[in-house]
């Protein structure tokens, strides 16, 4: 075909005809006018293929439109999407019968997913693929090698060379001939870097130049850096130095000019110009940032793994299921995210936090493992992969460690080491101790031994050095270095202690959960509303306290106790339930969730119990079980019986009944701890005092040593132990009043002398 005619024809379709003709003389010689027109009409008008894509795949213009159509239709009918075909356009100019044979063979032996991932292999004959299979076991490698320009003999030499030098076989290896690979290996050996991965993207000379530049600029020559030419690497390094950008692997995903654009964008939106931000071109980055800001998502890190459109779809799923938008949800595609959420909701798992770090199939597998071993499927469990999770559970069982919480932060070996360290120092290996590595745990234990601090709980939120600083602050202000003080760093702690001194607040407990600014704001709110700022007040954020004050004021609820543990919406629900069933909304009522409360009330109505007091300490199933135990054992029901869980109550009933008889099955006796009863009741029986416990059980509030002491005191002042069939009232006095009585008696005796 005449070059000038072809050039003008291509220009008419938006293709750079001059460049096409200049770069593809062989293609030009094979083109026929009518075939080119038909092919362009089909590709551009019907399939919306870009002119740029055709310029990159010139051979599609001379193979014949009928062949292109047949191949396109065949691939669409067999599960390919249009964009999957267009991005590997050259597969269309394959003989239709050959393409079909290759596809059928690959689908049967490799699966459609792998075929789509390496679609270029559809141009390769089945015979060549089978010969490559004789050399390689890995299916992905077979396809990569098959589409290379290497002959089978050249492949054999490449494989032998890689095996000889301990180089992992990767698809990229088969883009080089044996001598080229050897040259690259020699350069890598010279500079003591591993000849792996992207290093084979470049020639040996380029690899040497890149390594030299990296050494000169303190950059590790590895990973993405070899995706760029030596000149491009030099330009990227210069731009990063100019703008103070950390030179890491990710920046080499972009050209120097693109990095300049991205830096301007980051400055515009107040984002640090590092890490994943270089995964995409500037135009896409701005779209992602604007989408994130639109939905209140921090545009950092994982956000740049997604397109703006993908983030929109993820947000839509989160809104649909009322899921909090966090960085973890961005780890999944919208479709998989929805599958995960639905599965969680159907299986009693909270769809939040670390669960989105796992794939859908992994979550199902992990739920089965948790059910198998009776582990709660939630929280840090999903930090592990299924196989690792089961290994950790089995190790914990072997070592007698609770399999929960922070333990899933650690590997098997770390757990074993921490257990050994805990045993060495006589500390129970559980809870927050697994927040730290074995080395950190040992350091903290040594420090605790030196300073006399208990190595437990929140102390493991801090490093050894941080703990030393906190101890110094605590000494300075005369408070114990324990518990919630370790929620803060030393400077934060000191600022809060200064506030406590200034406003006469007790420096303890919940106050350390708040920031300095929050404490000042809470004090203002308390002052405005006549509330004494103490204890539970600091459980709330300022916004929550304002809402609670408003809600309790409107609904006539006393703002106290466990109400501070509830969300504002939960308080409103509980009030509505109380109004519906005629229950006074105060105290222990707020210990239950709204759902538990309603179920408990229904049980009370079913059995004619008063809807008040300690019945609300129990869930509905626990309440029913307690009532069953009382009916079966003829126990008179009173409030104190509900203070005990039915599982413990059952054991106490069995102990008392088998050792002392049914007459001792009273609510006041059975509400006591069974271990305490095992110590006290035998003593009272030995002293002949046991029968009086039935009608005078307050003596059981005392420890054995206290009972003995009071018995001796009563006898020393000449009073009877039993008065009117009940224990002397001295047994029933509080510890403070008892001490006061003794002191008064002692003073009276001294005055008489």
C-alpha positions in Angstrom: 0.0 0.0 0.0 1.2 3.5 -0.8 2.8 5.0 2.3 1.4 8.5 1.7 -2.1 7.1 1.2 -1.8 5.0 4.4 -0.5 8.0 6.3 -3.5 10.2 5.3 -5.9 7.4 6.0 -4.5 6.9 9.5 -4.5 10.6 10.2 -8.2 10.7 9.4 -8.9 8.2 12.2 -6.8 10.2 14.7 -3.7 7.9 14.4 -0.3 9.5 13.9 0.2 8.2 10.3 3.7 9.6 9.9 5.0 7.8 13.0 3.1 4.6 12.1 4.6 4.4 8.6 8.1 5.3 9.8 8.2 2.7 12.6 6.4 -0.2 10.8 7.8 -0.7 7.2 7.0 -4.5 7.2 3.4 -3.8 8.3 3.0 -1.1 5.6 4.1 -3.5 2.9 1.4 -6.0 3.9 -1.5 -3.5 4.3 -4.4 -3.3 1.8 -6.6 -0.2 1.7 -10.0 -1.9 2.1 -8.7 -4.2 4.9 -7.2 -1.3 6.8 -10.5 0.7 6.5 -12.6 -2.3 7.6 -10.2 -3.0 10.6 -10.2 0.7 11.7 -14.0 0.9 11.5 -14.3 -2.2 13.6 -11.7 -1.3 16.2 -12.3 2.4 16.6 -16.0 2.8 15.8 -17.4 -0.5 17.2 -14.9 -1.4 20.0 -13.8 2.2 21.0 -10.1 1.2 20.8 -7.9 4.3 21.2 -5.7 5.4 18.3 -2.8 5.2 20.6 -3.5 1.5 21.3 -3.6 0.8 17.5 -0.3 2.6 17.1 1.2 0.2 19.7 -0.3 -2.9 17.9 0.1 -2.2 14.2 -0.3 -5.8 13.0 -4.1 -5.7 13.7 -4.5 -3.6 10.5 -3.5 -6.2 7.9 -4.9 -9.5 9.3 -8.4 -9.1 8.0 -11.5 -7.8 9.8 -13.4 -11.1 9.7 -10.6 -12.8 11.6 -10.6 -9.9 14.2 -14.4 -10.1 14.6 -14.4 -13.9 15.0 -11.6 -13.9 17.6 -13.3 -11.0 19.5 -16.7 -12.7 19.6 -15.2 -16.0 20.6 -13.3 -14.5 23.5 -16.4 -12.5 24.7 -18.5 -15.7 24.5 -15.9 -17.4 26.7 -15.8 -15.0 29.6 -13.5 -12.2 28.5 -14.5 -8.6 29.1 -14.0 -6.0 26.3 -11.3 -4.1 28.2 -9.4 -7.4 28.8 -9.2 -8.0 25.1 -8.4 -4.4 24.2 -5.4 -4.1 26.6 -3.9 -7.1 24.7 -5.1 -6.2 21.3 -2.5 -8.2 19.4 -4.2 -11.5 20.3 -7.0 -10.7 17.8 -4.6 -11.0 14.8 -4.1 -14.7 15.5 -5.4 -17.4 13.2 -8.9 -18.1 14.6 -8.6 -21.9 14.7 -5.1 -21.7 16.4 -6.5 -19.3 19.0 -9.4 -21.5 19.8 -7.2 -24.6 20.1 -4.8 -22.7 22.5 -7.7 -21.3 24.5 -9.4 -24.7 25.0 -6.2 -26.3 26.1 -5.3 -23.5 28.5 -8.8 -23.3 30.0 -8.8 -27.1 30.7 -5.3 -27.2 32.1 -4.6 -23.7 33.6 -8.0 -22.1 34.3 -9.6 -19.0 32.9 -8.1 -16.6 35.5 -4.5 -17.5 34.7 -5.2 -17.3 31.0 -6.7 -13.8 31.4 -3.7 -12.7 33.4 -1.3 -13.7 30.6 -3.7 -13.2 27.6 -0.8 -12.9 25.1 -0.3 -16.6 25.4 -3.4 -17.1 23.1 -1.1 -16.3 20.2 1.1 -19.2 21.1 0.6 -22.7 19.7 -0.3 -25.6 21.9 2.8 -27.5 20.7 5.2 -24.8 22.1 3.3 -24.6 25.4 3.6 -28.3 25.8 7.4 -28.2 25.2 7.8 -25.4 27.8 5.8 -27.6 30.2 8.5 -30.2 30.0 11.0 -27.6 31.4 8.9 -25.9 34.1 6.4 -27.0 36.8 5.0 -23.6 37.7 2.0 -22.8 35.4 2.5 -19.1 35.6 6.1 -19.5 34.6 5.2 -21.8 31.7 3.0 -19.0 30.3 5.6 -16.3 30.8 8.3 -18.4 29.1 6.0 -19.5 26.3 5.3 -15.9 25.2 9.0 -15.0 25.2 11.1 -14.8 22.1 13.5 -17.5 23.4 13.7 -20.9 21.7 13.3 -24.0 23.8 17.0 -24.6 23.8 17.6 -21.1 24.9 15.1 -21.6 27.7 17.0 -24.7 28.9 20.2 -22.7 29.1 18.5 -19.9 31.0 17.0 -22.3 33.5 20.3 -24.0 34.0 22.1 -20.7 34.5 19.6 -19.5 37.1 19.6 -22.8 39.0 23.5 -22.7 39.1 23.5 -19.2 40.5 20.5 -19.6 42.9 18.3 -17.2 41.1 14.6 -17.7 41.6 12.9 -18.2 38.2 10.5 -15.4 37.4 8.7 -14.5 34.1 10.9 -11.5 33.5 14.0 -13.8 33.3 12.8 -15.2 30.0 13.0 -11.7 28.4 16.8 -12.1 28.4 19.2 -14.4 26.6 21.7 -16.5 28.5 24.7 -14.2 27.8 22.6 -11.1 28.9 21.6 -12.8 32.2 25.3 -13.8 32.8 26.4 -10.2 32.3 23.8 -8.9 34.8 24.8 -11.6 37.3 28.5 -10.6 37.0 27.5 -6.9 37.7 25.4 -7.9 40.7 28.2 -10.0 42.2 30.7 -7.2 41.7 28.5 -4.8 43.7 27.3 -7.5 46.1 23.6 -7.2 45.4 21.2 -10.0 44.8 20.5 -10.8 41.1 16.7 -11.1 41.4 13.4 -9.6 40.2 13.4 -6.3 38.4 17.2 -6.2 38.0 16.6 -8.2 34.8 14.5 -5.4 33.3 17.7 -3.6 32.4 20.9 -4.4 30.5 24.1 -5.1 32.5 25.5 -1.6 31.6 22.3 0.1 32.9 22.3 -2.0 36.1 25.9 -0.9 36.8 25.1 2.8 36.2 22.0 2.6 38.4 24.0 0.9 41.2 26.7 3.5 41.0 24.1 6.3 41.2 22.4 4.6 44.2 25.6 4.2 46.1 26.5 7.8 45.4 23.2 9.0 46.8 22.7 6.6 49.7 19.8 4.7 48.0 19.4 0.9 48.2 19.7 -0.5 44.6 16.6 -2.8 44.7 13.0 -3.3 43.7 11.2 -0.6 41.7 14.4 1.3 41.0 15.2 -1.1 38.1 11.9 -0.3 36.5 13.5 2.9 35.3 16.3 3.5 32.9 19.6 4.8 34.3 18.9 8.4 33.0 15.4 8.3 34.5 16.8 7.1 37.9 19.2 10.0 37.9 16.4 12.5 37.2 14.2 11.0 39.9 17.0 11.2 42.5 17.6 14.9 41.6 13.9 15.8 41.9 13.6 14.0 45.3 16.7 15.8 46.6 15.4 19.2 45.4 12.1 18.8 47.2 13.3 16.9 50.3 11.4 13.7 49.3 12.5 10.5 50.9 14.1 8.4 48.2 12.4 5.0 48.5 11.4 2.3 46.1 7.9 3.8 45.5 9.2 7.0 43.9 10.7 5.1 41.1 7.2 4.1 39.9 7.0 7.6 38.4 9.1 9.8 36.0 10.8 12.9 37.5 8.2 15.2 35.9 5.3 13.2 37.5 7.0 13.4 40.9 7.1 17.2 40.5 3.3 17.3 39.8 2.5 15.0 42.7 4.7 17.1 45.1 2.7 20.2 44.1 -0.6 18.3 44.8 0.6 17.1 48.2 1.6 20.6 49.1 -1.9 21.8 48.0 -3.7 19.3 50.2 -1.3 19.1 53.1 -0.2 15.5 52.4 3.2 14.1 53.0 4.8 13.4 49.6 6.0 9.9 50.3 5.1 6.2 50.1 2.0 5.0 48.2 1.2 8.4 46.8 3.5 7.6 43.8 1.5 4.5 42.8 -0.6 6.6 40.4 -0.2 9.6 38.1 -1.0 13.1 39.4 -4.4 13.3 37.8 -5.6 10.1 39.5 -4.0 11.2 42.8 -6.0 14.4 42.8 -9.3 12.5 42.1 -8.5 10.1 45.0 -7.7 13.0 47.4 -10.9 14.8 46.5 -13.0 11.6 46.9 -11.4 10.9 50.3 -12.0 14.4 51.6 -15.6 14.3 50.3 -16.3 11.3 52.6 -14.0 12.3 55.6 -11.4 9.7 54.8 -7.7 10.6 55.4 -6.1 10.5 52.0 -2.9 8.6 52.9 -1.3 5.2 52.5 -3.7 2.5 51.4 -6.1 5.0 49.8 -3.7 5.3 46.8 -4.1 1.6 46.0 -7.6 2.4 44.8 -9.0 4.6 42.1 -11.5 7.3 43.0 -14.3 5.2 41.4 -13.3 2.2 43.6 -13.4 4.4 46.7 -16.9 5.7 45.8 -18.1 2.1 45.5 -16.5 1.1 48.9 -18.1 4.2 50.6 -21.5 3.1 49.1 -21.2 -0.3 50.7 -20.1 1.2 54.1 -23.1 3.6 54.1 -25.5 0.7 53.1 -24.4 -1.4 56.1 -23.5 1.5 58.5 -19.8 0.4 58.6 -17.3 2.9 59.8 -15.0 4.2 57.0 -11.5 3.3 58.1 -8.3 2.6 56.2 -8.9 -1.2 56.6 -12.0 -1.2 54.4 -9.9 0.2 51.6 -7.9 -3.1 51.6 -10.8 -4.8 49.9 -12.8 -4.3 46.7 -16.4 -3.1 47.1 -17.9 -6.5 46.0 -15.7 -8.5 48.4 -16.3 -5.9 51.2 -20.0 -6.4 50.9 -19.6 -10.2 50.9 -17.5 -9.9 54.1 -20.1 -7.6 55.8 -23.0 -9.9 55.0 -21.1 -12.9 56.2 -20.2 -11.2 59.5 -23.7 -10.0 60.2 -25.1 -13.5 59.5 -22.5 -15.2 61.8 -22.4 -12.9 64.8 -19.0 -11.2 63.9 -18.6 -7.5 64.2 -17.7 -6.2 60.7 -15.0 -3.7 61.9 -11.3 -3.2 62.3 -8.8 -5.9 61.5 -11.3 -8.2 59.9 -11.0 -6.3 56.6 -7.3 -7.2 56.5 -8.4 -10.7 55.6 -9.9 -12.0 52.4 -13.5 -13.4 52.4 -12.4 -17.0 52.1 -9.9 -16.5 54.9 -12.6 -15.1 57.2 -14.8 -18.1 56.6 -11.9 -20.5 57.3 -11.0 -18.5 60.5 -14.6 -18.6 61.8 -14.6 -22.4 61.5 -11.3 -22.6 63.4 -12.6 -20.3 66.1 -15.8 -22.3 66.5 -13.7 -25.5 66.6 -11.7 -24.3 69.5 -14.3 -22.1 71.3 -12.5 -18.9 70.5 -14.4 -15.6 69.9 -14.0 -14.7 66.3 -13.2 -11.0 66.4 -10.7 -8.2 67.0 -7.0 -9.2 66.8 -7.8 -12.8 65.7 -7.9 -11.5 62.2 -4.3 -10.2 62.4 -3.4 -13.9 61.7 -3.8 -16.0 58.6 -5.9 -19.2 59.1 -2.9 -21.6 59.4 -1.1 -19.3 61.8 -4.2 -18.8 63.8 -4.7 -22.5 64.4 -1.0 -23.0 65.4 -1.3 -20.1 67.9 -4.4 -21.6 69.5 -2.8 -25.0 69.8 0.3 -23.5 71.4 -1.8 -21.5 73.9 -3.6 -24.6 74.9 -0.3 -26.5 75.4 1.1 -23.6 77.5 -2.1 -23.0 79.4 -2.4 -19.4 78.2 -5.7 -17.6 77.5 -6.1 -17.4 73.7 -7.5 -13.9 73.4 -6.7 -10.2 72.7 -3.1 -9.1 72.3 -1.7 -12.7 72.0 -2.5 -12.6 68.3 0.0 -9.7 67.8 2.8 -12.2 68.4 4.2 -15.2 66.4 4.4 -18.7 67.8 8.1 -18.4 68.8 7.5 -15.0 70.5 4.6 -16.4 72.5 6.8 -19.3 73.7 9.6 -16.9 74.6 7.3 -14.5 76.5 5.7 -17.5 78.4 9.2 -18.6 79.5 10.1 -15.0 80.6 6.9 -14.7 82.6 7.5 -18.1 84.3 11.0 -16.9 85.2 9.7 -13.8 86.9 6.6 -15.6 88.4 4.1 -13.5 86.4 1.0 -14.9 84.7 1.5 -14.8 80.9 -1.7 -13.1 79.8 -3.3 -9.8 78.7 -1.3 -6.8 77.6 2.1 -8.5 78.2 1.8 -9.7 74.6 1.8 -6.1 73.3 5.6 -6.3 73.6 8.3 -8.4 72.1 10.1 -10.9 74.3 13.1 -8.6 74.6 10.9 -5.7 75.6 9.0 -7.9 78.2 12.2 -9.0 79.9 13.4 -5.4 80.1 10.2 -4.2 81.6 10.2 -7.1 84.2 13.8 -6.2 85.2 12.7 -2.6 85.7 9.7 -3.6 87.7 11.8 -5.7 90.0 14.2 -2.8 90.6 11.4 -0.3 91.3 8.8 -2.5 93.1 6.1 -1.9 90.5 3.7 -4.7 89.5 4.4 -5.8 86.0 0.8 -6.0 84.8 -1.9 -4.4 82.7 -1.4 -1.0 81.1 2.4 -0.9 81.9 2.9 -2.9 78.7 1.5 0.0 76.7 4.8 1.6 77.2 8.5 0.9 76.4 11.0 0.5 79.2 12.4 4.0 78.7 8.9 5.5 78.7 8.1 3.7 82.0 11.3 5.1 83.6 10.1 8.6 82.7 6.6 8.0 84.0 7.9 6.7 87.3 10.0 9.9 87.7 6.8 12.0 87.2 4.8 9.9 89.6 7.5 10.3 92.3 7.6 14.0 91.7 3.8 14.3 92.3 3.5 11.7 95.0 1.2 9.3 93.2 1.6 5.5 92.6 3.0 4.5 89.2 0.3 2.0 88.4 -2.8 1.4 86.2 -4.1 4.1 84.0 -1.1 6.4 84.5 0.6 4.3 81.7 -2.1 5.5 79.3 -0.1 8.7 79.0 3.5 9.6 78.1 5.5 11.3 80.9 4.9 14.9 79.5 1.2 14.2 79.1 1.0 12.8 82.6 2.7 15.7 84.1 0.4 18.2 82.4 -2.6 16.3 83.7 -1.2 16.1 87.3 -0.7 19.9 87.2 -4.3 20.3 86.2 -5.4 18.0 89.0 -3.5 20.1 91.6 -4.9 23.3 90.2 -8.5 22.2 90.2 -8.4 19.9 93.2 -9.1 16.7 91.3 -8.2 13.3 92.4 -5.3 12.1 90.1 -6.5 8.6 89.5 -8.5 6.3 87.3 -10.5 7.6 84.4 -9.0 11.1 84.4 -5.9 9.6 82.6 -8.1 8.5 79.7 -8.6 12.1 78.7 -6.4 14.6 77.1 -5.4 17.9 78.8 -7.8 19.9 76.6 -10.7 17.4 77.2 -10.2 17.7 81.0 -10.5 21.5 80.8 -13.6 21.3 78.6 -15.2 18.7 80.9 -14.5 21.0 83.9 -16.3 23.8 82.1 -19.3 21.6 81.3 -19.5 20.4 85.0 -19.3 24.0 86.3 -22.0 25.2 83.9 -24.3 22.3 85.0 -23.6 22.1 88.7 -22.0 18.7 88.4 -19.1 17.6 90.7 -16.3 16.5 88.4 -15.2 13.1 89.6 -14.6 9.5 88.6 -17.2 8.6 86.0 -17.4 12.1 84.6 -14.0 11.5 82.9 -15.3 8.3 81.2 -17.0 10.7 78.8 -15.7 12.9 76.0 -16.9 16.5 76.3 -19.5 15.9 73.5 -20.8 12.8 75.1 -21.2 14.5 78.5 -23.1 17.4 77.0 -25.5 15.0 75.3 -25.9 12.9 78.5 -26.7 16.0 80.5 -29.3 17.0 77.9 -30.9 13.5 77.7 -31.0 12.9 81.5 -32.4 16.4 82.1 -35.2 16.0 79.5 -36.1 12.5 80.6 -35.7 13.1 84.4 -32.9 10.5 84.8 -30.3 10.8 87.6 -26.9 11.3 86.0 -24.8 8.8 88.0 -23.1 5.4 88.1 -23.2 3.1 85.1 -25.1 5.5 82.9 -21.7 7.0 82.0 -20.8 3.6 80.4 -23.7 3.8 77.9 -23.9 5.6 74.6 -26.4 8.4 74.4 -28.6 6.5 72.0 -28.5 3.5 74.4 -29.6 5.7 77.4 -32.6 6.9 75.3 -33.6 3.3 74.4 -33.3 2.1 78.0 -35.5 5.0 79.1 -38.2 4.1 76.5 -38.2 0.5 77.6 -38.4 1.5 81.3 -41.4 3.7 80.5 -43.1 1.0 78.5 -42.9 -1.6 81.3 -43.2 0.7 84.3 -39.6 0.4 85.5 -37.8 3.2 87.3 -34.7 4.1 85.2 -31.9 4.3 87.6 -28.8 2.4 89.0 -28.4 -1.2 88.0 -30.8 -0.8 85.1 -28.1 0.9 83.1 -25.7 -2.1 83.6 -27.6 -3.9 80.8 -27.9 -3.3 77.1 -31.4 -2.2 76.0 -32.0 -5.6 74.5 -30.9 -7.5 77.6 -33.0 -5.2 79.8 -36.2 -5.8 77.8 -35.7 -9.6 77.8 -35.0 -9.5 81.6 -38.2 -7.5 82.2 -40.2 -10.0 80.2 -38.9 -12.8 82.4 -39.9 -10.9 85.5 -43.4 -10.4 84.1 -43.6 -14.1 83.2 -42.7 -15.2 86.8 -44.4 -12.4 88.7 -41.1 -10.9 90.0 -40.7 -7.3 91.0 -39.0 -5.4 88.2 -36.4 -3.7 90.4 -33.0 -4.0 92.0 -30.6 -6.9 91.6 -32.8 -8.8 89.1 -31.2 -6.5 86.5 -27.8 -7.8 87.4 -28.6 -11.0 85.4 -29.4 -11.6 81.7 -32.8 -13.1 80.8 -31.4 -16.6 80.4 -29.4 -16.3 83.7 -32.5 -15.1 85.5 -34.6 -18.0 84.2 -31.9 -20.5 85.3 -31.7 -18.9 88.7 -35.5 -19.2 89.1 -35.3 -22.8 88.0 -32.7 -23.6 90.7 -34.8 -21.8 93.3 -38.0 -23.7 92.4 -36.2 -27.1 92.3 -34.6 -26.5 95.7 -37.5 -24.7 97.5 -35.4 -21.6 98.0 -37.2 -18.4 98.9 -36.5 -15.8 96.3 -35.0 -12.5 97.5 -32.8 -9.8 95.8 -29.5 -11.2 97.1 -29.9 -14.5 95.2 -29.5 -12.6 91.9 -26.1 -11.3 92.8 -24.7 -14.7 92.0 -24.4 -16.2 88.5 -26.5 -19.3 88.1 -23.4 -21.5 87.3 -21.9 -20.5 90.6 -25.2 -20.7 92.5 -25.7 -24.3 91.3 -22.3 -25.3 92.8 -23.0 -23.5 96.1 -26.4 -25.2 96.4 -24.8 -28.6 95.9 -22.1 -27.9 98.5 -24.5 -26.5 101.2 -27.1 -29.2 100.6 -24.8 -32.1 100.7 -22.8 -30.9 103.7 -25.3 -29.1 105.9 -28.8 -29.9 104.7 -31.6 -28.2 102.9 -32.5 -25.9 105.8 -29.4 -23.9 105.0 -30.5 -23.1 101.5 -31.4 -19.5 102.0 -30.8 -16.6 99.6 -28.5 -14.8 102.0 -26.3 -17.8 102.6 -26.2 -18.9 98.9 -25.3 -15.4 97.7 -21.9 -15.8 99.4 -18.8 -17.0 97.6 -18.5 -20.8 97.8 -14.8 -20.7 98.7 -15.6 -18.4 101.6 -18.4 -20.7 102.8 -16.0 -23.7 102.7 -13.8 -21.9 105.2 -16.4 -20.2 107.5 -19.2 -22.8 107.8 -17.0 -25.6 109.1 -15.7 -23.3 111.8 -19.2 -22.2 112.9 -20.3 -25.8 113.0 -17.3 -26.7 115.2 -18.2 -23.9 117.6 -21.8 -25.0 117.7 -22.9 -21.7 116.1 -24.0 -23.0 112.6 -27.8 -23.2 113.2 -28.0 -19.4 114.0 -26.7 -18.6 110.5 -30.1 -19.4 109.0 -31.7 -16.3 110.5 -28.6 -14.2 111.1 -26.4 -14.6 108.1 -24.7 -11.2 108.2 -21.8 -12.9 110.0 -20.9 -14.5 106.7 -19.8 -11.0 105.5 -16.8 -11.3 107.7 -13.6 -13.2 107.0 -12.8 -16.2 109.3 -10.0 -14.2 111.1 -12.5 -11.4 111.7 -15.2 -13.8 113.1 -12.6 -15.3 115.5 -11.4 -11.9 116.6 -14.9 -10.6 117.3 -15.9 -13.8 119.1 -12.9 -13.4 121.4 -13.7 -9.7 121.9 -17.4 -10.4 122.8 -16.4 -13.1 125.3 -13.7 -10.7 126.8 -16.4 -8.1 127.6 -18.7 -10.7 129.1 -21.4 -10.6 126.5 -23.3 -13.6 125.0 -22.5 -14.7 121.4 -26.2 -15.4 120.7 -28.8 -12.9 121.8 -32.5 -13.7 121.2 -31.7 -16.5 118.8 -29.4 -14.3 116.7 -25.7 -13.4 116.6 -24.6 -10.6 118.8 -24.9 -7.3 117.0 -21.2 -6.8 117.2 -20.8 -9.5 114.5 -22.9 -7.3 112.2 -21.1 -4.0 112.7 -19.1 -2.6 109.8 -15.3 -2.8 110.1 -15.1 0.9 110.9 -17.8 0.9 113.5 -16.2 -2.2 115.1 -12.8 -0.5 115.4 -14.6 2.6 116.9 -16.3 0.3 119.4 -13.1 -1.3 120.5 -11.3 2.1 120.8 -14.2 3.5 122.9 -14.1 0.4 125.1 -10.4 0.7 125.5 -10.6 4.5 126.4 -13.4 3.8 128.9 -11.3 1.1 130.6 -8.3 3.5 130.8 -10.5 6.2 132.3 -11.8 3.8 134.9 -8.2 2.9 135.8 
